Amino acid sequence: MMEFLYFPEDKTEYIPAVIVLVIFMLGAVLAMYFFIKHSKKEAKKVEEQYQDKLDEDHD
């Protein structure tokens, strides 16, 4: 019925898959961290650049 699914009897065969999963998860977390950090820097730069325009709009 579902011969395409393979679940090994020897559970040590899962170790490489878990290691790869952990590596990719750490990479994703690091990428998110750097994207957020860069985004905050850009937002601060835009805020400083257009602060006088924002002040005029509020008055």
C-alpha distance matrix in Angstrom:
0.0 3.8 6.0 8.7 9.8 12.5 14.5 17.4 19.1 22.4 23.0 25.9 23.6 23.5 27.3 27.6 25.3 27.3 30.5 29.6 28.6 32.0 33.9 32.5 33.1 36.7 37.2 36.2 38.5 41.3 40.9 41.1 44.1 45.9 45.1 46.5 49.5 50.3 49.9 52.4 54.8 54.6 55.1 58.1 59.5 59.2 60.8 63.7 64.2 64.3 65.9 69.1 67.3 65.5 68.8 70.4 67.7 68.1 71.9
3.8 0.0 3.8 5.5 6.0 9.1 11.4 14.5 16.6 19.7 20.0 22.7 20.2 19.9 23.7 23.9 21.5 23.6 26.8 25.8 24.8 28.2 30.0 28.7 29.4 32.9 33.4 32.5 34.8 37.6 37.2 37.5 40.5 42.3 41.6 43.0 45.9 46.7 46.5 49.0 51.3 51.2 51.8 54.8 56.1 56.0 57.5 60.4 60.9 61.2 62.7 66.0 64.3 62.5 65.8 67.5 64.9 65.3 69.1
6.0 3.8 0.0 3.8 5.5 7.4 10.3 12.7 15.0 17.9 18.7 21.1 18.4 18.8 22.5 22.5 20.6 23.1 25.9 25.0 24.6 28.0 29.6 28.6 29.6 33.0 33.4 32.9 35.3 37.8 37.6 38.2 41.1 42.7 42.2 43.9 46.7 47.4 47.4 50.0 52.1 52.1 52.9 55.8 57.0 57.0 58.8 61.5 61.9 62.4 64.1 67.4 65.8 64.1 67.4 69.2 66.7 67.2 71.0
8.7 5.5 3.8 0.0 3.8 6.4 9.9 12.4 15.4 17.7 18.1 20.1 17.0 17.1 20.6 20.2 17.9 20.7 23.4 22.0 21.7 25.2 26.6 25.3 26.6 29.9 30.1 29.6 32.2 34.6 34.2 34.9 37.9 39.3 38.8 40.7 43.4 43.9 44.0 46.7 48.7 48.6 49.6 52.5 53.6 53.6 55.4 58.1 58.5 59.0 60.7 64.1 62.5 60.9 64.2 66.0 63.6 64.2 68.0
9.8 6.0 5.5 3.8 0.0 3.8 6.6 9.8 12.8 15.1 15.0 17.3 14.5 14.2 17.9 17.9 15.6 17.8 20.9 20.0 19.3 22.7 24.4 23.4 24.3 27.6 28.2 27.6 30.0 32.6 32.4 33.0 35.9 37.6 37.2 38.8 41.5 42.4 42.5 44.9 47.1 47.2 48.0 50.8 52.2 52.3 53.9 56.6 57.2 57.7 59.3 62.7 61.3 59.5 62.7 64.7 62.3 62.6 66.5
12.5 9.1 7.4 6.4 3.8 0.0 3.8 6.2 9.4 11.5 11.8 13.9 11.2 11.4 15.1 15.4 13.6 16.0 18.9 18.4 18.2 21.4 23.1 22.7 23.7 26.8 27.6 27.5 29.8 32.1 32.3 33.2 35.8 37.4 37.5 39.1 41.5 42.6 43.0 45.3 47.3 47.7 48.7 51.3 52.6 53.0 54.7 57.1 57.9 58.6 60.1 63.6 62.4 60.6 63.8 65.9 63.6 63.9 67.7
14.5 11.4 10.3 9.9 6.6 3.8 0.0 3.8 6.6 8.8 8.6 11.4 9.4 9.4 13.2 14.3 12.8 14.5 17.6 17.9 17.4 20.2 22.4 22.3 23.0 25.9 27.2 27.2 29.0 31.5 32.1 32.8 35.1 37.1 37.4 38.7 41.1 42.4 42.9 44.9 47.1 47.7 48.6 51.0 52.6 53.1 54.5 57.0 57.9 58.7 60.0 63.6 62.5 60.5 63.6 65.9 63.7 63.8 67.6
17.4 14.5 12.7 12.4 9.8 6.2 3.8 0.0 3.8 5.3 6.3 8.7 7.0 8.3 11.7 13.1 12.6 14.3 17.0 17.7 18.0 20.4 22.4 22.9 23.8 26.3 27.7 28.2 29.9 32.1 33.0 34.1 36.1 37.9 38.6 40.0 42.1 43.5 44.2 46.2 48.2 49.0 50.1 52.3 53.8 54.6 56.1 58.3 59.3 60.4 61.6 65.2 64.3 62.4 65.4 67.8 65.7 65.8 69.6
19.1 16.6 15.0 15.4 12.8 9.4 6.6 3.8 0.0 3.8 6.0 8.9 8.7 10.3 13.1 15.2 15.2 16.3 18.9 20.3 20.5 22.4 24.7 25.6 26.2 28.5 30.2 30.9 32.3 34.5 35.7 36.6 38.4 40.4 41.3 42.5 44.5 46.1 46.9 48.7 50.7 51.7 52.7 54.8 56.4 57.3 58.6 60.9 62.1 63.1 64.1 67.8 67.0 65.0 67.9 70.4 68.4 68.3 72.1
22.4 19.7 17.9 17.7 15.1 11.5 8.8 5.3 3.8 0.0 3.8 5.5 6.2 8.4 10.4 12.7 13.5 14.5 16.5 18.3 19.0 20.5 22.6 23.9 24.7 26.6 28.4 29.4 30.7 32.7 34.1 35.3 36.8 38.7 39.9 41.2 42.8 44.5 45.6 47.3 49.1 50.3 51.5 53.4 55.0 56.1 57.4 59.4 60.7 61.9 63.0 66.6 66.0 64.1 66.9 69.5 67.7 67.6 71.3
23.0 20.0 18.7 18.1 15.0 11.8 8.6 6.3 6.0 3.8 0.0 3.8 5.2 5.7 7.8 10.7 11.1 11.3 13.7 15.7 16.0 17.3 19.7 21.1 21.5 23.4 25.4 26.3 27.4 29.5 31.0 32.0 33.5 35.6 36.7 37.9 39.5 41.3 42.3 43.9 45.8 47.1 48.2 50.0 51.7 52.9 54.1 56.1 57.5 58.7 59.6 63.3 62.7 60.7 63.5 66.1 64.3 64.1 67.8
25.9 22.7 21.1 20.1 17.3 13.9 11.4 8.7 8.9 5.5 3.8 0.0 3.8 5.2 5.5 8.3 9.9 10.2 11.6 14.0 15.0 15.9 17.8 19.7 20.5 21.9 23.9 25.3 26.3 28.0 29.7 31.1 32.3 34.1 35.6 36.9 38.3 40.0 41.3 42.9 44.6 46.0 47.3 49.0 50.5 51.9 53.2 55.0 56.3 57.8 58.7 62.4 62.0 60.1 62.9 65.6 63.9 63.8 67.5
23.6 20.2 18.4 17.0 14.5 11.2 9.4 7.0 8.7 6.2 5.2 3.8 0.0 3.8 5.5 6.7 7.8 9.5 11.1 12.4 13.7 15.4 17.0 18.3 19.6 21.4 22.8 24.1 25.7 27.3 28.6 30.1 31.7 33.3 34.5 36.1 37.6 39.1 40.3 42.2 43.8 44.9 46.3 48.2 49.6 50.8 52.3 54.2 55.3 56.7 57.9 61.5 60.9 59.2 62.1 64.6 62.9 63.0 66.7
23.5 19.9 18.8 17.1 14.2 11.4 9.4 8.3 10.3 8.4 5.7 5.2 3.8 0.0 3.8 5.8 5.4 6.2 8.8 10.2 10.6 12.4 14.4 15.6 16.4 18.4 20.1 21.0 22.5 24.4 25.7 26.9 28.6 30.4 31.5 32.9 34.6 36.1 37.2 39.0 40.8 41.9 43.1 45.1 46.6 47.7 49.1 51.1 52.3 53.6 54.7 58.3 57.7 55.9 58.7 61.3 59.5 59.5 63.2
27.3 23.7 22.5 20.6 17.9 15.1 13.2 11.7 13.1 10.4 7.8 5.5 5.5 3.8 0.0 3.9 5.5 5.1 6.2 8.7 9.8 10.6 12.4 14.3 15.2 16.5 18.4 19.9 21.0 22.6 24.3 25.7 26.9 28.7 30.2 31.6 32.9 34.6 36.0 37.6 39.2 40.6 41.9 43.6 45.1 46.5 47.8 49.6 50.9 52.4 53.4 57.1 56.7 54.9 57.7 60.4 58.8 58.8 62.4
27.6 23.9 22.5 20.2 17.9 15.4 14.3 13.1 15.2 12.7 10.7 8.3 6.7 5.8 3.9 0.0 3.8 5.4 5.1 6.2 8.5 9.9 10.6 12.4 14.1 15.4 16.5 18.3 20.0 21.1 22.5 24.4 25.8 27.1 28.5 30.3 31.6 32.9 34.4 36.3 37.6 38.8 40.5 42.3 43.4 44.8 46.4 48.2 49.2 50.8 52.0 55.7 55.2 53.6 56.5 59.1 57.6 57.8 61.4
25.3 21.5 20.6 17.9 15.6 13.6 12.8 12.6 15.2 13.5 11.1 9.9 7.8 5.4 5.5 3.8 0.0 3.8 5.4 5.2 6.1 8.6 9.9 10.6 12.1 14.2 15.3 16.4 18.3 19.9 20.9 22.4 24.3 25.8 26.8 28.5 30.2 31.4 32.6 34.6 36.2 37.2 38.6 40.6 41.9 43.0 44.6 46.6 47.6 48.9 50.2 53.8 53.2 51.5 54.5 56.9 55.2 55.5 59.2
27.3 23.6 23.1 20.7 17.8 16.0 14.5 14.3 16.3 14.5 11.3 10.2 9.5 6.2 5.1 5.4 3.8 0.0 3.8 5.5 5.0 6.1 8.6 9.9 10.3 12.2 14.1 15.1 16.3 18.2 19.8 20.9 22.4 24.3 25.5 26.8 28.4 30.1 31.2 32.9 34.6 35.9 37.1 39.0 40.5 41.8 43.1 45.0 46.3 47.6 48.6 52.3 51.8 50.0 52.8 55.4 53.8 53.8 57.4
30.5 26.8 25.9 23.4 20.9 18.9 17.6 17.0 18.9 16.5 13.7 11.6 11.1 8.8 6.2 5.1 5.4 3.8 0.0 3.8 5.4 5.2 6.2 8.7 9.9 10.7 12.3 14.3 15.4 16.6 18.3 20.0 21.1 22.7 24.3 25.8 27.0 28.6 30.1 31.8 33.2 34.6 36.1 37.7 39.1 40.6 42.0 43.7 45.0 46.6 47.6 51.3 51.0 49.3 52.1 54.8 53.3 53.4 57.0
29.6 25.8 25.0 22.0 20.0 18.4 17.9 17.7 20.3 18.3 15.7 14.0 12.4 10.2 8.7 6.2 5.2 5.5 3.8 0.0 3.8 5.5 5.1 6.2 8.5 9.9 10.5 12.3 14.3 15.3 16.4 18.3 19.9 21.1 22.4 24.3 25.7 26.8 28.3 30.3 31.6 32.7 34.4 36.2 37.4 38.7 40.4 42.1 43.1 44.7 45.9 49.6 49.1 47.6 50.5 53.0 51.5 51.8 55.5
28.6 24.8 24.6 21.7 19.3 18.2 17.4 18.0 20.5 19.0 16.0 15.0 13.7 10.6 9.8 8.5 6.1 5.0 5.4 3.8 0.0 3.8 5.5 5.2 6.1 8.6 9.8 10.5 12.2 14.2 15.2 16.4 18.3 20.0 20.9 22.5 24.2 25.6 26.7 28.6 30.3 31.4 32.7 34.7 36.1 37.2 38.6 40.6 41.8 43.1 44.2 47.9 47.3 45.5 48.4 51.0 49.3 49.5 53.2
32.0 28.2 28.0 25.2 22.7 21.4 20.2 20.4 22.4 20.5 17.3 15.9 15.4 12.4 10.6 9.9 8.6 6.1 5.2 5.5 3.8 0.0 3.8 5.5 5.0 6.1 8.5 9.8 10.5 12.2 14.1 15.3 16.4 18.3 19.8 21.0 22.4 24.2 25.5 27.0 28.7 30.1 31.4 33.1 34.6 36.0 37.3 39.1 40.5 41.9 42.8 46.5 46.3 44.4 47.1 49.9 48.4 48.4 52.0
33.9 30.0 29.6 26.6 24.4 23.1 22.4 22.4 24.7 22.6 19.7 17.8 17.0 14.4 12.4 10.6 9.9 8.6 6.2 5.1 5.5 3.8 0.0 3.8 5.5 5.2 6.2 8.7 10.0 10.6 12.2 14.3 15.3 16.6 18.3 20.0 21.0 22.4 24.1 25.9 27.1 28.5 30.2 31.8 33.0 34.5 36.1 37.7 38.8 40.5 41.6 45.3 45.1 43.5 46.3 48.9 47.7 47.8 51.4
32.5 28.7 28.6 25.3 23.4 22.7 22.3 22.9 25.6 23.9 21.1 19.7 18.3 15.6 14.3 12.4 10.6 9.9 8.7 6.2 5.2 5.5 3.8 0.0 3.8 5.4 4.9 6.1 8.6 9.8 10.3 12.2 14.1 15.2 16.2 18.2 19.8 20.8 22.1 24.3 25.7 26.6 28.2 30.2 31.3 32.5 34.2 36.1 37.0 38.5 39.8 43.4 42.9 41.4 44.3 46.8 45.3 45.7 49.3
33.1 29.4 29.6 26.6 24.3 23.7 23.0 23.8 26.2 24.7 21.5 20.5 19.6 16.4 15.2 14.1 12.1 10.3 9.9 8.5 6.1 5.0 5.5 3.8 0.0 3.8 5.4 5.0 6.2 8.6 9.8 10.6 12.3 14.3 15.3 16.5 18.3 19.9 20.9 22.6 24.5 25.6 26.8 28.7 30.3 31.4 32.7 34.7 36.0 37.3 38.3 42.0 41.5 39.7 42.5 45.2 43.6 43.7 47.3
36.7 32.9 33.0 29.9 27.6 26.8 25.9 26.3 28.5 26.6 23.4 21.9 21.4 18.4 16.5 15.4 14.2 12.2 10.7 9.9 8.6 6.1 5.2 5.4 3.8 0.0 3.8 5.4 5.1 6.1 8.5 9.9 10.5 12.3 14.1 15.3 16.4 18.2 19.8 21.2 22.6 24.2 25.6 27.1 28.6 30.2 31.5 33.1 34.6 36.1 37.0 40.7 40.6 38.8 41.5 44.3 43.0 43.0 46.6
37.2 33.4 33.4 30.1 28.2 27.6 27.2 27.7 30.2 28.4 25.4 23.9 22.8 20.1 18.4 16.5 15.3 14.1 12.3 10.5 9.8 8.5 6.2 4.9 5.4 3.8 0.0 3.8 5.5 5.1 6.1 8.6 9.8 10.6 12.1 14.2 15.2 16.3 18.0 20.0 21.1 22.3 24.1 25.8 26.9 28.4 30.0 31.6 32.7 34.4 35.6 39.2 39.0 37.5 40.3 42.9 41.7 42.1 45.6
36.2 32.5 32.9 29.6 27.6 27.5 27.2 28.2 30.9 29.4 26.3 25.3 24.1 21.0 19.9 18.3 16.4 15.1 14.3 12.3 10.5 9.8 8.7 6.1 5.0 5.4 3.8 0.0 3.8 5.5 5.1 6.2 8.6 10.0 10.4 12.2 14.1 15.3 16.2 18.3 20.0 20.9 22.2 24.3 25.6 26.7 28.2 30.2 31.3 32.6 33.8 37.4 36.9 35.3 38.2 40.7 39.3 39.6 43.2
38.5 34.8 35.3 32.2 30.0 29.8 29.0 29.9 32.3 30.7 27.4 26.3 25.7 22.5 21.0 20.0 18.3 16.3 15.4 14.3 12.2 10.5 10.0 8.6 6.2 5.1 5.5 3.8 0.0 3.8 5.4 5.1 6.2 8.7 9.9 10.6 12.2 14.2 15.2 16.6 18.5 20.0 21.0 22.7 24.4 25.7 26.8 28.7 30.2 31.6 32.4 36.1 35.8 34.0 36.7 39.4 38.1 38.0 41.6
41.3 37.6 37.8 34.6 32.6 32.1 31.5 32.1 34.5 32.7 29.5 28.0 27.3 24.4 22.6 21.1 19.9 18.2 16.6 15.3 14.2 12.2 10.6 9.8 8.6 6.1 5.1 5.5 3.8 0.0 3.8 5.4 5.0 6.2 8.6 9.9 10.5 12.2 14.0 15.4 16.6 18.3 19.9 21.2 22.6 24.3 25.7 27.2 28.6 30.3 31.2 34.9 34.9 33.3 35.9 38.7 37.7 37.8 41.3
40.9 37.2 37.6 34.2 32.4 32.3 32.1 33.0 35.7 34.1 31.0 29.7 28.6 25.7 24.3 22.5 20.9 19.8 18.3 16.4 15.2 14.1 12.2 10.3 9.8 8.5 6.1 5.1 5.4 3.8 0.0 3.8 5.4 5.2 6.1 8.6 9.8 10.5 12.0 14.2 15.4 16.3 18.1 20.0 21.0 22.3 24.1 25.8 26.8 28.4 29.7 33.2 32.9 31.6 34.4 37.0 35.8 36.3 39.8
41.1 37.5 38.2 34.9 33.0 33.2 32.8 34.1 36.6 35.3 32.0 31.1 30.1 26.9 25.7 24.4 22.4 20.9 20.0 18.3 16.4 15.3 14.3 12.2 10.6 9.9 8.6 6.2 5.1 5.4 3.8 0.0 3.8 5.5 5.1 6.1 8.5 9.8 10.3 12.2 14.3 15.2 16.2 18.3 19.8 20.9 22.2 24.3 25.5 26.7 27.8 31.4 31.0 29.3 32.1 34.7 33.4 33.6 37.2
44.1 40.5 41.1 37.9 35.9 35.8 35.1 36.1 38.4 36.8 33.5 32.3 31.7 28.6 26.9 25.8 24.3 22.4 21.1 19.9 18.3 16.4 15.3 14.1 12.3 10.5 9.8 8.6 6.2 5.0 5.4 3.8 0.0 3.8 5.5 5.3 6.1 8.6 9.9 10.7 12.5 14.3 15.4 16.7 18.5 20.1 21.1 22.8 24.4 25.9 26.6 30.3 30.4 28.6 31.1 34.0 33.0 33.0 36.4
45.9 42.3 42.7 39.3 37.6 37.4 37.1 37.9 40.4 38.7 35.6 34.1 33.3 30.4 28.7 27.1 25.8 24.3 22.7 21.1 20.0 18.3 16.6 15.2 14.3 12.3 10.6 10.0 8.7 6.2 5.2 5.5 3.8 0.0 3.8 5.4 5.0 6.0 8.4 9.9 10.6 12.2 14.1 15.4 16.4 18.3 19.8 21.1 22.4 24.3 25.3 28.9 29.0 27.7 30.3 33.0 32.2 32.6 35.9
45.1 41.6 42.2 38.8 37.2 37.5 37.4 38.6 41.3 39.9 36.7 35.6 34.5 31.5 30.2 28.5 26.8 25.5 24.3 22.4 20.9 19.8 18.3 16.2 15.3 14.1 12.1 10.4 9.9 8.6 6.1 5.1 5.5 3.8 0.0 3.8 5.5 5.2 6.0 8.6 9.9 10.4 12.1 14.2 15.2 16.3 18.1 19.9 20.8 22.3 23.6 27.2 26.8 25.5 28.4 30.9 29.8 30.4 33.8
46.5 43.0 43.9 40.7 38.8 39.1 38.7 40.0 42.5 41.2 37.9 36.9 36.1 32.9 31.6 30.3 28.5 26.8 25.8 24.3 22.5 21.0 20.0 18.2 16.5 15.3 14.2 12.2 10.6 9.9 8.6 6.1 5.3 5.4 3.8 0.0 3.8 5.5 5.0 6.2 8.7 9.8 10.4 12.3 14.2 15.3 16.3 18.3 19.8 21.0 21.8 25.5 25.3 23.5 26.2 29.0 27.8 28.0 31.5
49.5 45.9 46.7 43.4 41.5 41.5 41.1 42.1 44.5 42.8 39.5 38.3 37.6 34.6 32.9 31.6 30.2 28.4 27.0 25.7 24.2 22.4 21.0 19.8 18.3 16.4 15.2 14.1 12.2 10.5 9.8 8.5 6.1 5.0 5.5 3.8 0.0 3.8 5.5 5.3 6.4 8.8 10.0 10.8 12.5 14.5 15.5 16.8 18.5 20.3 20.9 24.6 24.9 23.4 25.8 28.7 28.0 28.1 31.4
50.3 46.7 47.4 43.9 42.4 42.6 42.4 43.5 46.1 44.5 41.3 40.0 39.1 36.1 34.6 32.9 31.4 30.1 28.6 26.8 25.6 24.2 22.4 20.8 19.9 18.2 16.3 15.3 14.2 12.2 10.5 9.8 8.6 6.0 5.2 5.5 3.8 0.0 3.8 5.5 5.1 6.2 8.6 9.9 10.6 12.4 14.2 15.4 16.4 18.4 19.6 23.2 23.2 22.2 24.9 27.5 26.9 27.5 30.7
49.9 46.5 47.4 44.0 42.5 43.0 42.9 44.2 46.9 45.6 42.3 41.3 40.3 37.2 36.0 34.4 32.6 31.2 30.1 28.3 26.7 25.5 24.1 22.1 20.9 19.8 18.0 16.2 15.2 14.0 12.0 10.3 9.9 8.4 6.0 5.0 5.5 3.8 0.0 3.8 5.4 5.1 6.1 8.6 9.8 10.5 12.1 14.2 15.2 16.4 17.7 21.3 20.9 19.6 22.5 25.0 24.0 24.6 28.0
52.4 49.0 50.0 46.7 44.9 45.3 44.9 46.2 48.7 47.3 43.9 42.9 42.2 39.0 37.6 36.3 34.6 32.9 31.8 30.3 28.6 27.0 25.9 24.3 22.6 21.2 20.0 18.3 16.6 15.4 14.2 12.2 10.7 9.9 8.6 6.2 5.3 5.5 3.8 0.0 3.8 5.4 5.0 6.1 8.6 9.9 10.4 12.2 14.1 15.4 15.9 19.6 19.8 18.1 20.6 23.4 22.7 22.9 26.1
54.8 51.3 52.1 48.7 47.1 47.3 47.1 48.2 50.7 49.1 45.8 44.6 43.8 40.8 39.2 37.6 36.2 34.6 33.2 31.6 30.3 28.7 27.1 25.7 24.5 22.6 21.1 20.0 18.5 16.6 15.4 14.3 12.5 10.6 9.9 8.7 6.4 5.1 5.4 3.8 0.0 3.8 5.5 5.2 6.2 8.7 9.8 10.6 12.2 14.3 15.1 18.6 19.2 18.2 20.5 23.3 23.1 23.6 26.5
54.6 51.2 52.1 48.6 47.2 47.7 47.7 49.0 51.7 50.3 47.1 46.0 44.9 41.9 40.6 38.8 37.2 35.9 34.6 32.7 31.4 30.1 28.5 26.6 25.6 24.2 22.3 20.9 20.0 18.3 16.3 15.2 14.3 12.2 10.4 9.8 8.8 6.2 5.1 5.4 3.8 0.0 3.8 5.4 5.0 6.2 8.5 9.9 10.4 12.2 13.8 17.2 17.1 16.4 19.2 21.6 21.2 22.2 25.2
55.1 51.8 52.9 49.6 48.0 48.7 48.6 50.1 52.7 51.5 48.2 47.3 46.3 43.1 41.9 40.5 38.6 37.1 36.1 34.4 32.7 31.4 30.2 28.2 26.8 25.6 24.1 22.2 21.0 19.9 18.1 16.2 15.4 14.1 12.1 10.4 10.0 8.6 6.1 5.0 5.5 3.8 0.0 3.8 5.4 5.2 6.0 8.6 9.8 10.6 11.6 15.2 15.0 13.6 16.4 19.0 18.3 18.9 22.1
58.1 54.8 55.8 52.5 50.8 51.3 51.0 52.3 54.8 53.4 50.0 49.0 48.2 45.1 43.6 42.3 40.6 39.0 37.7 36.2 34.7 33.1 31.8 30.2 28.7 27.1 25.8 24.3 22.7 21.2 20.0 18.3 16.7 15.4 14.2 12.3 10.8 9.9 8.6 6.1 5.2 5.4 3.8 0.0 3.8 5.5 5.0 6.1 8.5 10.0 10.1 13.8 14.6 13.3 15.4 18.3 18.3 18.6 21.5
59.5 56.1 57.0 53.6 52.2 52.6 52.6 53.8 56.4 55.0 51.7 50.5 49.6 46.6 45.1 43.4 41.9 40.5 39.1 37.4 36.1 34.6 33.0 31.3 30.3 28.6 26.9 25.6 24.4 22.6 21.0 19.8 18.5 16.4 15.2 14.2 12.5 10.6 9.8 8.6 6.2 5.0 5.4 3.8 0.0 3.8 5.4 5.2 6.1 8.7 9.8 13.0 13.8 13.5 15.7 18.2 18.6 19.5 22.1
59.2 56.0 57.0 53.6 52.3 53.0 53.1 54.6 57.3 56.1 52.9 51.9 50.8 47.7 46.5 44.8 43.0 41.8 40.6 38.7 37.2 36.0 34.5 32.5 31.4 30.2 28.4 26.7 25.7 24.3 22.3 20.9 20.1 18.3 16.3 15.3 14.5 12.4 10.5 9.9 8.7 6.2 5.2 5.5 3.8 0.0 3.8 5.5 5.0 6.1 8.2 11.2 11.0 10.8 13.6 15.7 15.6 17.0 19.7
60.8 57.5 58.8 55.4 53.9 54.7 54.5 56.1 58.6 57.4 54.1 53.2 52.3 49.1 47.8 46.4 44.6 43.1 42.0 40.4 38.6 37.3 36.1 34.2 32.7 31.5 30.0 28.2 26.8 25.7 24.1 22.2 21.1 19.8 18.1 16.3 15.5 14.2 12.1 10.4 9.8 8.5 6.0 5.0 5.4 3.8 0.0 3.8 5.5 5.4 5.6 9.3 9.6 8.4 10.8 13.5 13.5 14.2 16.9
63.7 60.4 61.5 58.1 56.6 57.1 57.0 58.3 60.9 59.4 56.1 55.0 54.2 51.1 49.6 48.2 46.6 45.0 43.7 42.1 40.6 39.1 37.7 36.1 34.7 33.1 31.6 30.2 28.7 27.2 25.8 24.3 22.8 21.1 19.9 18.3 16.8 15.4 14.2 12.2 10.6 9.9 8.6 6.1 5.2 5.5 3.8 0.0 3.8 5.6 5.2 8.4 10.0 9.8 11.2 13.9 14.9 15.6 17.7
64.2 60.9 61.9 58.5 57.2 57.9 57.9 59.3 62.1 60.7 57.5 56.3 55.3 52.3 50.9 49.2 47.6 46.3 45.0 43.1 41.8 40.5 38.8 37.0 36.0 34.6 32.7 31.3 30.2 28.6 26.8 25.5 24.4 22.4 20.8 19.8 18.5 16.4 15.2 14.1 12.2 10.4 9.8 8.5 6.1 5.0 5.5 3.8 0.0 3.8 5.8 7.8 8.7 9.8 11.7 13.4 14.6 16.1 18.0
64.3 61.2 62.4 59.0 57.7 58.6 58.7 60.4 63.1 61.9 58.7 57.8 56.7 53.6 52.4 50.8 48.9 47.6 46.6 44.7 43.1 41.9 40.5 38.5 37.3 36.1 34.4 32.6 31.6 30.3 28.4 26.7 25.9 24.3 22.3 21.0 20.3 18.4 16.4 15.4 14.3 12.2 10.6 10.0 8.7 6.1 5.4 5.6 3.8 0.0 3.8 5.5 5.2 6.3 8.7 10.1 10.9 12.7 14.7
65.9 62.7 64.1 60.7 59.3 60.1 60.0 61.6 64.1 63.0 59.6 58.7 57.9 54.7 53.4 52.0 50.2 48.6 47.6 45.9 44.2 42.8 41.6 39.8 38.3 37.0 35.6 33.8 32.4 31.2 29.7 27.8 26.6 25.3 23.6 21.8 20.9 19.6 17.7 15.9 15.1 13.8 11.6 10.1 9.8 8.2 5.6 5.2 5.8 3.8 0.0 3.8 5.4 5.0 6.1 8.7 9.9 10.7 12.6
69.1 66.0 67.4 64.1 62.7 63.6 63.6 65.2 67.8 66.6 63.3 62.4 61.5 58.3 57.1 55.7 53.8 52.3 51.3 49.6 47.9 46.5 45.3 43.4 42.0 40.7 39.2 37.4 36.1 34.9 33.2 31.4 30.3 28.9 27.2 25.5 24.6 23.2 21.3 19.6 18.6 17.2 15.2 13.8 13.0 11.2 9.3 8.4 7.8 5.5 3.8 0.0 3.8 5.4 5.0 6.3 8.8 10.1 10.9
67.3 64.3 65.8 62.5 61.3 62.4 62.5 64.3 67.0 66.0 62.7 62.0 60.9 57.7 56.7 55.2 53.2 51.8 51.0 49.1 47.3 46.3 45.1 42.9 41.5 40.6 39.0 36.9 35.8 34.9 32.9 31.0 30.4 29.0 26.8 25.3 24.9 23.2 20.9 19.8 19.2 17.1 15.0 14.6 13.8 11.0 9.6 10.0 8.7 5.2 5.4 3.8 0.0 3.8 5.4 5.2 6.4 8.9 10.3
65.5 62.5 64.1 60.9 59.5 60.6 60.5 62.4 65.0 64.1 60.7 60.1 59.2 55.9 54.9 53.6 51.5 50.0 49.3 47.6 45.5 44.4 43.5 41.4 39.7 38.8 37.5 35.3 34.0 33.3 31.6 29.3 28.6 27.7 25.5 23.5 23.4 22.2 19.6 18.1 18.2 16.4 13.6 13.3 13.5 10.8 8.4 9.8 9.8 6.3 5.0 5.4 3.8 0.0 3.8 5.5 5.2 6.5 9.0
68.8 65.8 67.4 64.2 62.7 63.8 63.6 65.4 67.9 66.9 63.5 62.9 62.1 58.7 57.7 56.5 54.5 52.8 52.1 50.5 48.4 47.1 46.3 44.3 42.5 41.5 40.3 38.2 36.7 35.9 34.4 32.1 31.1 30.3 28.4 26.2 25.8 24.9 22.5 20.6 20.5 19.2 16.4 15.4 15.7 13.6 10.8 11.2 11.7 8.7 6.1 5.0 5.4 3.8 0.0 3.8 5.5 5.3 6.5
70.4 67.5 69.2 66.0 64.7 65.9 65.9 67.8 70.4 69.5 66.1 65.6 64.6 61.3 60.4 59.1 56.9 55.4 54.8 53.0 51.0 49.9 48.9 46.8 45.2 44.3 42.9 40.7 39.4 38.7 37.0 34.7 34.0 33.0 30.9 29.0 28.7 27.5 25.0 23.4 23.3 21.6 19.0 18.3 18.2 15.7 13.5 13.9 13.4 10.1 8.7 6.3 5.2 5.5 3.8 0.0 3.8 5.5 5.4
67.7 64.9 66.7 63.6 62.3 63.6 63.7 65.7 68.4 67.7 64.3 63.9 62.9 59.5 58.8 57.6 55.2 53.8 53.3 51.5 49.3 48.4 47.7 45.3 43.6 43.0 41.7 39.3 38.1 37.7 35.8 33.4 33.0 32.2 29.8 27.8 28.0 26.9 24.0 22.7 23.1 21.2 18.3 18.3 18.6 15.6 13.5 14.9 14.6 10.9 9.9 8.8 6.4 5.2 5.5 3.8 0.0 3.8 5.6
68.1 65.3 67.2 64.2 62.6 63.9 63.8 65.8 68.3 67.6 64.1 63.8 63.0 59.5 58.8 57.8 55.5 53.8 53.4 51.8 49.5 48.4 47.8 45.7 43.7 43.0 42.1 39.6 38.0 37.8 36.3 33.6 33.0 32.6 30.4 28.0 28.1 27.5 24.6 22.9 23.6 22.2 18.9 18.6 19.5 17.0 14.2 15.6 16.1 12.7 10.7 10.1 8.9 6.5 5.3 5.5 3.8 0.0 3.8
71.9 69.1 71.0 68.0 66.5 67.7 67.6 69.6 72.1 71.3 67.8 67.5 66.7 63.2 62.4 61.4 59.2 57.4 57.0 55.5 53.2 52.0 51.4 49.3 47.3 46.6 45.6 43.2 41.6 41.3 39.8 37.2 36.4 35.9 33.8 31.5 31.4 30.7 28.0 26.1 26.5 25.2 22.1 21.5 22.1 19.7 16.9 17.7 18.0 14.7 12.6 10.9 10.3 9.0 6.5 5.4 5.6 3.8 0.0
